[in-house]
Amino acid sequence: MRWVLVALFTIATALAAGQSLPDGEGKDLVANGCVSCHGLDLITAKQAPRDEWVSIMDRMKSYGVTMDAKQTTVVVDYLTKNWGPKTATPAPAPAPAAPPAGANDTEAKNLVSGMCATCHGVDLITSKKATRAGWQESVDRMKGYGASLTAAQTTALVDYLARTYPPAGAAAPAAAPAAAPVAAAAANVDAAAKKTLEDYCGGCHDLDLATGRKGTKAEWQDIVDRMNARGAGVPDKDIPVLVDYLAKTYGVAK
């Protein structure tokens, strides 16, 4: 019964997305092949030249989207027509000027709100805490996805992110002695759920796609079921624990 509900949910999502997409050849392919995995806003918020859409489609196919060469061309044409560059000229926009050595925070912040926000929400950055090495790895990964940064821009951006969003310095307060066994048990459950998240979710996409969002328990249940339907393989016995962990850790603020 769960798989039937997941299938119906996926079809309903695709139909709803299809109704809000511009008409044209490729609309149904986008509705059925793209928005079953992510929101339509990841497409409509982007403006990109054709070669960048080609690169994005190649990456999505490596994540499991099934389209032949002809269908891929139709989708790329559709995306370029509706969400191509804002200017009529086919020449790509010049890369932002590289900040000078020791660029200030304002220049680095402009890179975050400008270049980074063209592909994902800024909250994926502001909700993250990492060491300088962690931020370096994140920026290098984004460059691998197509972010155009010079060496000077990369250094300025990593310095700014490491300084502005460092790891939490203070350890969580210790639980009262009477609550220690309960706290320890809860910590063990959370540790097991976190490992399930890393093992079964992190194999297909970066974990910031999960840690950067908020949802109710019902919404997290839908997401886990949908990912399992696409082959994540989370065992049935681990699903309730994983959903509870996600809802508790990344729930909607009250």
N, C-alpha and C positions, 0 to 999 in steps of 0.2 A: 504493500500500500504506500510506503514512504516513497518508493521510486516513481509510482504513478503521480503522487502529489508533486514531486520534484519536476517531473516532465511537464505536468500541466502548468506549474509556476513558470518554467522556462519559456514555454510557448506563449503564455499570457504576457510575459515581459517582452518578448520579441514583437508580439503584435502591437503592444502599447507603444514601443519604441518606433515601430514602422509607421504608425499613424502620425508621428511627430517629425519624421524625416522628410526632406524635400522630395518631390516626385522625380523620377528619372530612372534610367537603367542602372542597376546596382543598389537601389533602395532595399529590395527584399534581401539581397545578399548581406548587406550591412546589418539589417534588422535581425536576421537569423544567425549570422556568423559572428557578430561583434558584440552586440549588447546583451547576449546571453551570459557574458563573462564580466562585463563592467558597464558602468553607467554611460548613457549617451553623452553626458557632459564632457567626458574625456575626449570625444570627437569634436563636438560643436564648439568647445572652448579653444580649439587649436586652429591656427592658420599656418599652413606649411606648403612648400613647393612640391611638385610632383615627385622629385627624387627622394624627398624625405618621407612622403607617404609610401613610396615603394619600400624603403628601409623599414618603416613601421610594420607594413604588411608582412614582410619577410620574418620579422621578429615574432609577430603574432602567430604565424604559421609554425614557427619553431616551438611555440607554446601549446600547439595542438589544434589550431584552426584549420579545417580541412577545406581547401579550395584549389582547383586546378589552375593552370597558367591563364586560361581564358577568363575564368571568374575573377582571378586576381587583378587582371588588367581592367576589367569592368569596374571593380571596386575602387581601384586607384584613380581611374578616370572620374568616377562619381565623387570621391573625396576631394580630388583636386579642384573639380568644378565648383563644389559647394563650400569647401574650406581651404581654398588655395590662398596664396599671398594676397594681402589686401590691395597692393599696388598692381597695376596692369602690366608692368614691365616683368619679363621673365627672369631678369637677372636677379640673383639672390641679394638680399640686403647685406651691406657690409657688416662685418663683425664689430661689436662695440670696441671703441679704442681701449687698448690695454692700460690699466691703471699704472701710474708710475710706481717705482719701488717704494714700499712703505705706504701703499694706498690707504686712505682713511676709511673709517667704517661706513661713511655715507656712500662711497663708490662701491664698496663690496656689497652693501645692502641693496643697491640698485641692481646688481647682478642677480640677487636672490629674487627680488620682486619683478625683474624683467625677464631675464633668460630662463631662470629655473621655473617660474610660475607659468611659462607657456606650455609646459608639459604636465604639471600636476599642481595641486593646491599648495600654497605656502605652508599650510599647517603640517604637511609631511616633514617640513624642516623644523618649524618652531616647536613641534612636539617631541623632537628627537634630542637625546643627550648622548654625547660621544667624546672620546679623546680626540686629539689632533689626528692620530693615525686612523681612527674610525672615520672622521670626516674626510680625510684624504682618500680613503677607500671609496666612500660614497660619491665624492666628486669625480674620481677616476671612472667609476662605473657609469655615472651619468654622461661623461664624455664618450664612453664606449657606446652609449645609446644615441649619440649625435649632438650633445651639447658642445658648442664651439667656444672653447676657452683657450686663450694663449697661456703660456707658462706663467707669465706675470699675473694674469687674472686668476689662474688656479691657485697660486700661492696666496694672493690677497684674499680670495674667497675662503680658502681653508683656514687661514689665520683668523678671519672674522668669525666663522662658524665655531671654531674651537674655543674662541674667547667668549662668544655670546651664549653658546649652548654646550657647556662642558658637562661631564658626568656629575651626577649629584654627589656633593661632598660629604654630607652628613648621613650616617647610618640610621636606619629606622630605629625608633626607640624600642627597647626590650619590653616584651610582654610581662605583665605582672606574674609572679611565681605561680599563683593559683591557676592562671590561664595557660601556663606553659605547655602542658600536654595537648590542649586543644589547638593552640597556635602551631605547635610542631606538626600535628596531624594535617592542619590546613596547609601549612607550608609544603608538606610532602605531596599533597594533592595538587597544589599549584605547580610544583616542580615537575610532576608527571605530565600535567596538562601542557606546560610550556614546552617540554620535550616533544610531546605529540605535535604541537604547533610547528616546531622547528623541523621535525622529521618528515611530516606529511605535507606541510604547506610550503616550507622553505625550499623544497626541491623544484618547484615550478615558478616561483616568483619571489621577489624580495619581501621579507617579513614586514617592511614598512607599509605594504599595501594593507596589512591587517592592523598593525600597531598605530597607523596614522588615521584610523577611522573610529567612529563611535556608533554604537547601535544598541537596541534593546535585545533582550534575550531571544525574542522571537526572530528578530532580524539576523542575529548571529546564527540561529538554528537554520534559517533559510540559506545563509551563505555557506555554512558547513555542508548542508545537504546538497547544494548546487555544485560545490567543489568535489564532493564525493561522487556525484553523478558524472563528473568529467574525468574521474579516474584517480582522485587523491588517495583513496584506499584506507581511510581512517576506519579502524575496527569499530563495529557497532558498540562494543562495551566502553570504548573511549570517547564516543561522541558526546554523551551527556556531560562528562567531566570537562571536555574541551569547550563546549558551549557555555557552561557555567563559568569557567575561567575567563573566557573572552568577554562575557557580559559583565563580570565583576571588575575586570581590569580595564576594559575599554567600553564601558557602558555609557549610556546617555547621562550627561550631568543633570542632577536634580536641583 
